[in-house]
Amino acid sequence: MGVVSKGAKCNVSNCDKDGARSLNTSKVENAGLSVNSSGKKTVLCKEHYKEYKKESKDDRDLERARFDKF
């Protein structure tokens, strides 16, 4: 059982919604979200996960390009 299935709340400042996804804390902070979690993983609600995806799109595209075969 993961943290989200146990009912963890969103770790973004001033948000108390239920968590939907668990992501690496450093990647979430690099996307510009202010997180009040000090562990390896950060829980995001549905709205903040959508915001994270928009902000980190370029980084994720570059990461995928590294593993594409020519």
VOBA-1610 file (N, C-alpha, C; in pm, whole numbers, padded with zeros to 5 digits, always signed):
BEGIN
Met+00084-00119+00000Met+00000+00000+00000Met+00087+00123+00000Gly+00052+00216-00085Gly+00128+00339-00092Gly+00073+00447+00000Val+00141+00557+00001Val+00103+00669+00087Val-00031+00728+00043Val-00052+00738-00086Val-00174+00798-00138Val-00295+00714-00104Ser-00283+00583-00115Ser-00396+00496-00085Ser-00430+00494+00064Lys-00337+00538+00148Lys-00363+00546+00291Lys-00431+00677+00329Gly-00450+00768+00233Gly-00522+00891+00260Gly-00434+01010+00291Ala-00316+01018+00232Ala-00227+01131+00256Ala-00283+01258+00192Lys-00254+01370+00254Lys-00299+01500+00205Lys-00190+01562+00118Cys-00230+01659+00037Cys-00138+01730-00052Cys-00033+01804+00030Asn+00094+01800-00013Asn+00203+01863+00061Asn+00235+02005+00015Val+00159+02060-00079Val+00181+02197-00123Val+00129+02291-00016Ser+00198+02401+00005Ser+00159+02496+00108Ser+00017+02546+00087Asn-00059+02557+00194Asn-00197+02606+00195Asn-00294+02520+00115Cys-00269+02391+00107Cys-00360+02299+00039Cys-00387+02181+00132Asp-00514+02147+00149Asp-00548+02036+00238Asp-00636+01932+00169Lys-00624+01924+00035Lys-00700+01825-00041Lys-00632+01689-00034Asp-00707+01586-00069Asp-00653+01450-00070Asp-00551+01435-00182Gly-00448+01358-00155Gly-00342+01336-00252Gly-00383+01242-00363Ala-00329+01265-00482Ala-00358+01180-00597Ala-00231+01110-00648Arg-00118+01179-00639Arg+00009+01125-00689Arg+00120+01151-00590Ser+00220+01065-00592Ser+00338+01081-00510Ser+00458+01094-00604Leu+00533+01204-00589Leu+00645+01232-00679Leu+00770+01267-00600Asn+00882+01270-00670Asn+01009+01308-00611Asn+01004+01454-00569Thr+01044+01484-00446Thr+01035+01619-00391Thr+01119+01719-00470Ser+01239+01682-00508Ser+01325+01776-00580Ser+01268+01812-00716Lys+01205+01718-00785Lys+01145+01748-00914Lys+01025+01841-00900Val+00948+01824-00793Val+00833+01911-00770Val+00880+02052-00737Glu+00985+02065-00656Glu+01038+02197-00624Glu+01098+02265-00746Asn+01162+02188-00834Asn+01218+02245-00957Asn+01110+02296-01050Ala+00990+02242-01038Ala+00879+02286-01122Ala+00817+02415-01069Gly+00859+02461-00951Gly+00812+02589-00900Gly+00704+02581-00794Leu+00670+02461-00748Leu+00569+02449-00643Leu+00636+02456-00507Ser+00576+02529-00413Ser+00632+02538-00279Ser+00578+02422-00195Val+00668+02339-00150Val+00632+02215-00081Val+00676+02224+00064Asn+00592+02174+00155Asn+00629+02172+00296Asn+00663+02030+00341Ser+00724+01954+00252Ser+00766+01818+00282Ser+00918+01813+00278Ser+00979+01740+00371Ser+01124+01732+00374Ser+01174+01593+00333Gly+01083+01501+00305Gly+01123+01366+00269Gly+01156+01352+00122Lys+01179+01229+00079Lys+01210+01203-00061Lys+01088+01220-00151Lys+00971+01186-00100Lys+00849+01188-00180Lys+00756+01300-00134Thr+00684+01357-00230Thr+00585+01460-00205Thr+00453+01414-00262Val+00346+01435-00189Val+00212+01398-00234Val+00145+01522-00293Leu+00088+01508-00413Leu+00018+01618-00479Leu-00127+01580-00504Cys-00217+01679-00489Cys-00357+01658-00523Cys-00371+01667-00675Lys-00490+01644-00724Lys-00513+01640-00868Lys-00481+01773-00934Glu-00521+01885-00872Glu-00498+02017-00931Glu-00349+02053-00934His-00278+02024-00825His-00136+02056-00822His-00055+01962-00911Tyr-00101+01838-00929Tyr-00033+01747-01021Tyr-00046+01798-01164Lys-00164+01852-01198Lys-00184+01910-01330Lys-00092+02030-01351Glu-00078+02113-01248Glu+00011+02228-01255Glu+00156+02182-01269Tyr+00194+02077-01195Tyr+00330+02023-01204Tyr+00359+01974-01346Lys+00262+01905-01407Lys+00282+01853-01543Lys+00303+01967-01642Lys+00229+02076-01628Lys+00245+02190-01718Lys+00382+02255-01702Glu+00425+02272-01578Glu+00552+02340-01551Glu+00674+02256-01587Ser+00662+02124-01580Ser+00779+02038-01602Ser+00777+01970-01739Lys+00694+02014-01829Lys+00681+01949-01960Lys+00814+01948-02037Asp+00883+02061-02040Asp+01010+02067-02113Asp+01115+01975-02051Asp+01122+01973-01920Asp+01219+01885-01853Asp+01190+01739-01881Arg+01062+01703-01878Arg+01026+01563-01903Arg+01052+01525-02048Asp+01032+01617-02141Asp+01063+01589-02282Asp+01212+01565-02301Leu+01295+01646-02237Leu+01440+01626-02247Leu+01482+01494-02185Glu+01421+01459-02074Glu+01453+01332-02008Glu+01418+01213-02096Arg+01302+01220-02162Arg+01262+01111-02252Arg+01354+01103-02373Ala+01400+01218-02422Ala+01487+01222-02540Ala+01619+01153-02512Arg+01663+01156-02388Arg+01788+01089-02353Arg+01781+00940-02373Phe+01662+00882-02359Phe+01648+00738-02366Phe+01593+00687-02499Asp+01560+00778-02590Asp+01511+00735-02722Asp+01623+00674-02803Lys+01588+00572-02878Lys+01686+00507-02964Lys+01678+00572-03101Phe+01792+00585-03165Phe+01797+00650-03296Phe+01765+00556-03406
//
